[in-house]
Amino acid sequence: MRRRQELAKALDVSYQTIGYLERGDFHPSLELAFRISEFFGIPIEAIFSRKPFQPMSEILYSTGG
């Protein structure tokens, strides 16, 4: 929870908002999406997509066939 609070403070949102974002229960404004992108130093499309992302576990542990 501490990290969620730290992130919320850095983004100027409530820690509950971070939880909603993590669960997919909340869609951020474009402004918030840019702030998240800038905070992590990665492009918005690496964080948000209109299509579901492939689970990281499938990418990391794929047997290749």
Buried (B, 14 or more C-beta within 10 A) or exposed (E): EEEBEEBBEEBEBEBEBBBBBEEEEBEBEEEBBEBBBEEEEEEBEEBBEEEEEEEEEEEEEEEEE
